[in-house]
Amino acid sequence: MLGGTVVGRYYGADVTVVEDDGRPTRFVWDGRVYGVRRIIDQWVTLRRDWTPGKRSQVPECRHWRVEAGSAYSQGVYELRHDTTTGEWLLSRVWG
C-alpha cells in the first residue's frame, strides 16, 4: 500500500471473455475460468494511437473492474476491451 492507495499487479495478458449485453460474465486466464461475481466499476478511455480525423469511429478501450473467482482463487481483476480490435486484456489483479 502506497499513501493509502492499493496498487494492483500489472499483467497485460490476453484473456478470453464471455459477455452478456457487452458486460463480462466470465473470463479464461492461464487455463482457468473465472466467474464474474460483481462489477465494481466501469470506464471508457480513448486509444493512445488515435488522431482525430483519421477514422470515423473513435477507438475506445472499455475498462471493467470486477470481483471474480475460480475454483482456485478469487480477487479483483481489471479487464480492458479494445472496441476496435475486439481484444480483451487482463490489465491488473488485486489478490
TORMARRO-87377 format. One record per residue: z, y, x of N, C-alpha, C in turn. Coordinates in steps of 0.05 Angstrom, whole numbers, plus 5000, padded with zeros to 4 digits. Example, Ala and Ser with C-alpha at 12.3 -4.5 7.8 and 13.67 -1.06 7.14 Angstrom:
515648865264515649105246515649345264
514249555257514349795273515750015258
! end
This chain:
500049775017500050005000500050255018
498250435012498050685028498550925010
500651065015501251304999501451254970
502451014962502850954934500350844921
498150804936495650704925495150424936
494550234918493949964926491049954933
490349844956487549834965486649544963
484549494949483449224947481749144971
481448894975479848794997476948814989
475248925006472348955000470848695007
469048604989467448374994464448424995
463348544974460448584973458948314971
460148124958458947854955457347834930
455047704931453447644907454947454889
454847514863456147334844454247304820
454547084806453047034781454947104758
453947274740455647374719454447294692
456147194674455347154646456347394630
454447514615455047754600455147694570
456547854556456547864526456248154518
453948234508453448504500453748704523
452848614547453048784571455648784586
457648644575460248634588460548364602
461748354626462148094639464247934625
463647674620465647494608466647284627
464947214647465847034669463847074692
464846994716463047004739463646774758
461746714774461946494794461946624821
464046564836464346664864465346444881
463846394903464646184922465045914909
463245854889463245594876465345564854
466945774849469045754828468345944805
468945854781468446004757471046164750
470746424746472946604739472446704710
474246654693474046764665475347034664
473847224652474947494649476847504625
479347564631481447574611481647844598
481048054614481448334604479748524621
478448714608477048924622479049154625
479649224650481649434656480349704656
477849724668476549984670473549934673
471950144666469150134670468150414676
466150434695465050694701462150654711
460650874712457850864720457451064743
455850984763455051154785452051134788
450951334802448051324809447751184836
445551034839445050914865444651134885
445551084910445351274931442451344939
440651154936437951194945436151334924
437351434902435751554881435151844887
432751924882431852204885430752294858
431652504846430552594821427552634822
426152544802423252574801421752334811
423052164827421651924838421051714817
422951684799422751474778423551594751
422451474731423151574704425951464696
426651224705429251114698431251184720
433651284712435751344731437051084739
437051014765438150764774441250774774
442450634756445350634753446650384766
449150424774450850194781453150214761
453549994747455849984728458049824741
460349934741462649814754464649714733
465749484737467649364718470049274734
472449374728474949264740476049084719
476448824726477248624706479548464717
481148364698483148164704481847894698
481847714718480447464715481847244730
481146994723482446774737480746524736
481446344755480246074756482445874755
481845624758483845424759485645454784
484645594804486045614830487345884835
486346094823487446364829486846554806
488446774806487946984787488547244800
487347464790487647724802486047934788
485648154802484048374792481548384810
479248404797476648394811474948634802
473448744821471648954814468748854817
467248854795464548754795462649004793
460348984806458449204805455749094797
454549214776451949134766449849354771
447849284786445649474792443549434769
443249644752441549614728438649614736
437849704759435049694768434249414777
435849294793435249024804436348804787
438348854771439748654756441748494771
442248564797444048414814446948494808
448748294811451648334808452848284835
454848454842456448414867459348414860
460848254875463748274874464548484895
465448714887465948934905468648914918
470748874902473548874912475148664898
477348584911479148384900482048484906
483648484885486548534887487848274880
489248144899490347874895492747854878
! end
